[in-house]
Amino acid sequence: MKNLVRDNKGWFLFLLLFGVFRTAIADWNPIPSGSMRPNLLEGDVVFVNRLAYNVKIPLTDVVLARVGEPRRGDVVTFSSPADGTRLIKRLVALPGDIVEMRDEQLIINGQRASYAAAGTAMEVLANTTTVAAQRIDETLDGHRRRIQVIPELMAPRDFGPVTVPRDQFMMLGDNRDRSADSRMVGMVPRHLLIGRAERILVSADIEANWMPRMERFGMKIP
């Protein structure tokens, strides 16, 4: 065993440093579902800046220092407060914000988001049924993002008003009617934030034999 360690100490050091890098500094996150359509697609792999908000002890949620403040509109990876599953959603409300949704329209601190139609797309559900999805540009507090709604689905389109607690955040999927987000798992405490997703590193079309989608390589996340 000693010979094995001595002969491969450079490799073991590399693995150690690589592990620290991935758990404390930067990471990549495959997109497993369509909850962030149309901005993130299944088969995308995104770059996650783990130092965007907190410095943590590697492999834990223990925060050593705060290095940046989450902002409305950030796309964030975090551990679900419900079961610890890693999720990726958009941060829509900050601590102290009063949030409500009426007929799919978001209202924050009394200000209603504005909406503009941006086309349609076909969405395939788990049972292979194909339904029409409406794509909409949502603008609130100077930030615009494209979201998607599916009128045919039963979904939580109304809630609140609720006040976001101190050091917690509200997350919603851009694919509003197919996302298990803060409407289901609750507000997300700051210590569960993993990092900010900033770019798509690589992408492959899972429905076309994993062929690369070159046009998405290096794309900034809207």
Contacts in CASP RR format, 6 or more apart in sequence:
PFRMAT RR
TARGET T0000
AUTHOR 0000-0000-0000
METHOD contacts of the structure
MODEL  1
MKNLVRDNKGWFLFLLLFGVFRTAIADWNPIPSGSMRPNLLEGDVVFVNR
LAYNVKIPLTDVVLARVGEPRRGDVVTFSSPADGTRLIKRLVALPGDIVE
MRDEQLIINGQRASYAAAGTAMEVLANTTTVAAQRIDETLDGHRRRIQVI
PELMAPRDFGPVTVPRDQFMMLGDNRDRSADSRMVGMVPRHLLIGRAERI
LVSADIEANWMPRMERFGMKIP
5 12 0 8 1.000
19 58 0 8 1.000
20 58 0 8 1.000
23 50 0 8 1.000
23 58 0 8 1.000
23 59 0 8 1.000
24 50 0 8 1.000
24 51 0 8 1.000
24 55 0 8 1.000
24 56 0 8 1.000
24 58 0 8 1.000
25 50 0 8 1.000
25 51 0 8 1.000
26 47 0 8 1.000
26 48 0 8 1.000
26 49 0 8 1.000
26 50 0 8 1.000
26 51 0 8 1.000
27 47 0 8 1.000
27 48 0 8 1.000
27 50 0 8 1.000
27 77 0 8 1.000
27 194 0 8 1.000
27 195 0 8 1.000
28 45 0 8 1.000
28 46 0 8 1.000
28 47 0 8 1.000
28 48 0 8 1.000
28 201 0 8 1.000
29 45 0 8 1.000
29 46 0 8 1.000
29 48 0 8 1.000
29 77 0 8 1.000
29 86 0 8 1.000
29 88 0 8 1.000
29 197 0 8 1.000
30 43 0 8 1.000
30 44 0 8 1.000
30 45 0 8 1.000
31 40 0 8 1.000
31 41 0 8 1.000
31 42 0 8 1.000
31 43 0 8 1.000
31 44 0 8 1.000
31 45 0 8 1.000
31 46 0 8 1.000
31 88 0 8 1.000
32 42 0 8 1.000
33 42 0 8 1.000
33 178 0 8 1.000
34 40 0 8 1.000
34 41 0 8 1.000
34 42 0 8 1.000
34 175 0 8 1.000
34 178 0 8 1.000
35 88 0 8 1.000
35 89 0 8 1.000
35 173 0 8 1.000
35 174 0 8 1.000
35 175 0 8 1.000
35 178 0 8 1.000
35 179 0 8 1.000
35 180 0 8 1.000
35 181 0 8 1.000
36 75 0 8 1.000
36 88 0 8 1.000
36 89 0 8 1.000
36 90 0 8 1.000
36 173 0 8 1.000
36 174 0 8 1.000
36 175 0 8 1.000
36 179 0 8 1.000
37 123 0 8 1.000
37 133 0 8 1.000
37 148 0 8 1.000
37 174 0 8 1.000
37 175 0 8 1.000
37 178 0 8 1.000
38 121 0 8 1.000
38 135 0 8 1.000
38 146 0 8 1.000
38 148 0 8 1.000
38 174 0 8 1.000
38 175 0 8 1.000
39 75 0 8 1.000
39 145 0 8 1.000
39 146 0 8 1.000
39 174 0 8 1.000
39 221 0 8 1.000
39 222 0 8 1.000
40 46 0 8 1.000
40 75 0 8 1.000
40 88 0 8 1.000
40 174 0 8 1.000
40 197 0 8 1.000
40 200 0 8 1.000
40 221 0 8 1.000
41 203 0 8 1.000
41 213 0 8 1.000
41 216 0 8 1.000
42 206 0 8 1.000
43 203 0 8 1.000
43 204 0 8 1.000
43 205 0 8 1.000
43 206 0 8 1.000
44 200 0 8 1.000
44 202 0 8 1.000
44 203 0 8 1.000
44 216 0 8 1.000
45 200 0 8 1.000
45 201 0 8 1.000
45 202 0 8 1.000
45 203 0 8 1.000
46 75 0 8 1.000
46 88 0 8 1.000
46 197 0 8 1.000
46 198 0 8 1.000
46 199 0 8 1.000
46 200 0 8 1.000
46 201 0 8 1.000
46 221 0 8 1.000
47 197 0 8 1.000
47 198 0 8 1.000
47 199 0 8 1.000
47 200 0 8 1.000
47 201 0 8 1.000
48 77 0 8 1.000
48 194 0 8 1.000
48 195 0 8 1.000
48 196 0 8 1.000
48 197 0 8 1.000
48 198 0 8 1.000
49 195 0 8 1.000
49 196 0 8 1.000
49 197 0 8 1.000
49 198 0 8 1.000
50 56 0 8 1.000
50 194 0 8 1.000
50 195 0 8 1.000
51 67 0 8 1.000
51 195 0 8 1.000
52 67 0 8 1.000
52 68 0 8 1.000
52 70 0 8 1.000
52 74 0 8 1.000
52 195 0 8 1.000
52 196 0 8 1.000
53 66 0 8 1.000
53 67 0 8 1.000
53 68 0 8 1.000
53 69 0 8 1.000
53 70 0 8 1.000
53 190 0 8 1.000
53 193 0 8 1.000
53 195 0 8 1.000
53 196 0 8 1.000
54 63 0 8 1.000
54 64 0 8 1.000
54 65 0 8 1.000
54 66 0 8 1.000
54 67 0 8 1.000
54 68 0 8 1.000
54 190 0 8 1.000
54 191 0 8 1.000
54 193 0 8 1.000
54 195 0 8 1.000
55 63 0 8 1.000
55 64 0 8 1.000
55 65 0 8 1.000
55 66 0 8 1.000
55 67 0 8 1.000
56 62 0 8 1.000
56 63 0 8 1.000
56 64 0 8 1.000
57 64 0 8 1.000
61 79 0 8 1.000
61 191 0 8 1.000
61 192 0 8 1.000
62 191 0 8 1.000
63 190 0 8 1.000
63 191 0 8 1.000
70 76 0 8 1.000
70 91 0 8 1.000
70 94 0 8 1.000
70 169 0 8 1.000
70 190 0 8 1.000
70 193 0 8 1.000
70 196 0 8 1.000
71 91 0 8 1.000
71 94 0 8 1.000
72 91 0 8 1.000
72 92 0 8 1.000
72 93 0 8 1.000
72 94 0 8 1.000
72 140 0 8 1.000
72 141 0 8 1.000
72 143 0 8 1.000
73 90 0 8 1.000
73 91 0 8 1.000
73 92 0 8 1.000
73 143 0 8 1.000
73 145 0 8 1.000
74 90 0 8 1.000
74 91 0 8 1.000
74 196 0 8 1.000
75 88 0 8 1.000
75 89 0 8 1.000
75 90 0 8 1.000
75 91 0 8 1.000
75 196 0 8 1.000
75 197 0 8 1.000
75 221 0 8 1.000
76 88 0 8 1.000
76 89 0 8 1.000
76 90 0 8 1.000
76 91 0 8 1.000
76 169 0 8 1.000
76 171 0 8 1.000
76 188 0 8 1.000
76 193 0 8 1.000
76 194 0 8 1.000
76 195 0 8 1.000
76 196 0 8 1.000
76 197 0 8 1.000
77 86 0 8 1.000
77 87 0 8 1.000
77 88 0 8 1.000
77 193 0 8 1.000
77 194 0 8 1.000
77 195 0 8 1.000
77 196 0 8 1.000
77 197 0 8 1.000
78 86 0 8 1.000
78 87 0 8 1.000
78 88 0 8 1.000
78 89 0 8 1.000
78 171 0 8 1.000
78 188 0 8 1.000
78 192 0 8 1.000
78 193 0 8 1.000
78 194 0 8 1.000
78 195 0 8 1.000
79 85 0 8 1.000
79 86 0 8 1.000
79 87 0 8 1.000
79 192 0 8 1.000
79 194 0 8 1.000
80 86 0 8 1.000
80 87 0 8 1.000
80 185 0 8 1.000
80 192 0 8 1.000
81 185 0 8 1.000
81 186 0 8 1.000
81 187 0 8 1.000
81 188 0 8 1.000
81 189 0 8 1.000
81 192 0 8 1.000
82 184 0 8 1.000
82 185 0 8 1.000
82 186 0 8 1.000
83 185 0 8 1.000
84 192 0 8 1.000
86 194 0 8 1.000
87 171 0 8 1.000
87 180 0 8 1.000
87 181 0 8 1.000
87 185 0 8 1.000
88 197 0 8 1.000
89 171 0 8 1.000
89 172 0 8 1.000
89 173 0 8 1.000
89 179 0 8 1.000
89 181 0 8 1.000
89 182 0 8 1.000
90 145 0 8 1.000
90 171 0 8 1.000
90 172 0 8 1.000
90 173 0 8 1.000
90 174 0 8 1.000
91 169 0 8 1.000
91 170 0 8 1.000
91 171 0 8 1.000
92 99 0 8 1.000
92 106 0 8 1.000
92 108 0 8 1.000
92 170 0 8 1.000
92 171 0 8 1.000
92 172 0 8 1.000
93 99 0 8 1.000
93 108 0 8 1.000
93 164 0 8 1.000
93 169 0 8 1.000
93 170 0 8 1.000
94 164 0 8 1.000
94 169 0 8 1.000
95 164 0 8 1.000
95 165 0 8 1.000
95 166 0 8 1.000
95 167 0 8 1.000
95 168 0 8 1.000
95 169 0 8 1.000
96 163 0 8 1.000
96 164 0 8 1.000
96 165 0 8 1.000
96 166 0 8 1.000
97 108 0 8 1.000
97 109 0 8 1.000
97 163 0 8 1.000
97 164 0 8 1.000
97 170 0 8 1.000
98 108 0 8 1.000
98 109 0 8 1.000
98 110 0 8 1.000
98 161 0 8 1.000
98 162 0 8 1.000
98 163 0 8 1.000
98 164 0 8 1.000
99 106 0 8 1.000
99 107 0 8 1.000
99 108 0 8 1.000
99 160 0 8 1.000
99 161 0 8 1.000
99 162 0 8 1.000
99 163 0 8 1.000
99 164 0 8 1.000
99 170 0 8 1.000
100 106 0 8 1.000
100 107 0 8 1.000
100 159 0 8 1.000
100 160 0 8 1.000
100 161 0 8 1.000
100 162 0 8 1.000
101 107 0 8 1.000
101 156 0 8 1.000
101 157 0 8 1.000
101 158 0 8 1.000
101 159 0 8 1.000
101 160 0 8 1.000
102 158 0 8 1.000
103 157 0 8 1.000
103 158 0 8 1.000
104 149 0 8 1.000
104 157 0 8 1.000
104 176 0 8 1.000
105 112 0 8 1.000
105 113 0 8 1.000
105 115 0 8 1.000
106 112 0 8 1.000
106 113 0 8 1.000
106 138 0 8 1.000
106 140 0 8 1.000
106 172 0 8 1.000
107 113 0 8 1.000
107 161 0 8 1.000
108 140 0 8 1.000
108 141 0 8 1.000
111 140 0 8 1.000
111 141 0 8 1.000
113 138 0 8 1.000
113 139 0 8 1.000
113 140 0 8 1.000
114 138 0 8 1.000
114 139 0 8 1.000
114 140 0 8 1.000
115 136 0 8 1.000
115 137 0 8 1.000
115 138 0 8 1.000
115 139 0 8 1.000
116 136 0 8 1.000
116 137 0 8 1.000
116 139 0 8 1.000
117 134 0 8 1.000
117 135 0 8 1.000
117 136 0 8 1.000
118 135 0 8 1.000
118 136 0 8 1.000
118 137 0 8 1.000
118 146 0 8 1.000
119 134 0 8 1.000
119 135 0 8 1.000
120 132 0 8 1.000
120 133 0 8 1.000
120 134 0 8 1.000
120 135 0 8 1.000
121 132 0 8 1.000
121 133 0 8 1.000
121 135 0 8 1.000
121 148 0 8 1.000
122 130 0 8 1.000
122 131 0 8 1.000
122 132 0 8 1.000
122 133 0 8 1.000
123 130 0 8 1.000
123 131 0 8 1.000
123 132 0 8 1.000
123 133 0 8 1.000
123 148 0 8 1.000
123 150 0 8 1.000
123 178 0 8 1.000
124 130 0 8 1.000
125 131 0 8 1.000
131 150 0 8 1.000
131 152 0 8 1.000
131 153 0 8 1.000
132 150 0 8 1.000
132 151 0 8 1.000
132 152 0 8 1.000
133 148 0 8 1.000
133 149 0 8 1.000
133 150 0 8 1.000
133 175 0 8 1.000
134 148 0 8 1.000
134 149 0 8 1.000
134 150 0 8 1.000
134 151 0 8 1.000
135 146 0 8 1.000
135 147 0 8 1.000
135 148 0 8 1.000
136 146 0 8 1.000
136 147 0 8 1.000
136 148 0 8 1.000
136 149 0 8 1.000
137 144 0 8 1.000
137 145 0 8 1.000
137 146 0 8 1.000
137 147 0 8 1.000
138 144 0 8 1.000
138 145 0 8 1.000
138 146 0 8 1.000
138 147 0 8 1.000
145 174 0 8 1.000
145 222 0 8 1.000
146 174 0 8 1.000
146 222 0 8 1.000
147 173 0 8 1.000
147 174 0 8 1.000
147 175 0 8 1.000
147 176 0 8 1.000
148 174 0 8 1.000
148 175 0 8 1.000
148 176 0 8 1.000
148 177 0 8 1.000
149 176 0 8 1.000
149 177 0 8 1.000
150 175 0 8 1.000
150 177 0 8 1.000
150 178 0 8 1.000
153 177 0 8 1.000
153 178 0 8 1.000
155 176 0 8 1.000
155 177 0 8 1.000
155 178 0 8 1.000
156 183 0 8 1.000
156 184 0 8 1.000
157 177 0 8 1.000
159 183 0 8 1.000
164 170 0 8 1.000
164 187 0 8 1.000
165 187 0 8 1.000
167 189 0 8 1.000
167 190 0 8 1.000
168 187 0 8 1.000
168 188 0 8 1.000
168 189 0 8 1.000
168 190 0 8 1.000
169 187 0 8 1.000
169 188 0 8 1.000
169 190 0 8 1.000
169 193 0 8 1.000
170 182 0 8 1.000
170 187 0 8 1.000
170 188 0 8 1.000
171 181 0 8 1.000
171 182 0 8 1.000
171 188 0 8 1.000
172 179 0 8 1.000
172 181 0 8 1.000
172 182 0 8 1.000
172 183 0 8 1.000
173 179 0 8 1.000
173 181 0 8 1.000
182 188 0 8 1.000
197 221 0 8 1.000
198 220 0 8 1.000
198 221 0 8 1.000
199 218 0 8 1.000
199 219 0 8 1.000
199 220 0 8 1.000
199 221 0 8 1.000
200 216 0 8 1.000
200 217 0 8 1.000
200 218 0 8 1.000
200 219 0 8 1.000
200 221 0 8 1.000
201 217 0 8 1.000
201 218 0 8 1.000
202 212 0 8 1.000
202 216 0 8 1.000
202 217 0 8 1.000
202 218 0 8 1.000
203 212 0 8 1.000
203 213 0 8 1.000
203 216 0 8 1.000
203 217 0 8 1.000
204 210 0 8 1.000
204 211 0 8 1.000
204 212 0 8 1.000
204 213 0 8 1.000
205 211 0 8 1.000
205 212 0 8 1.000
205 213 0 8 1.000
END
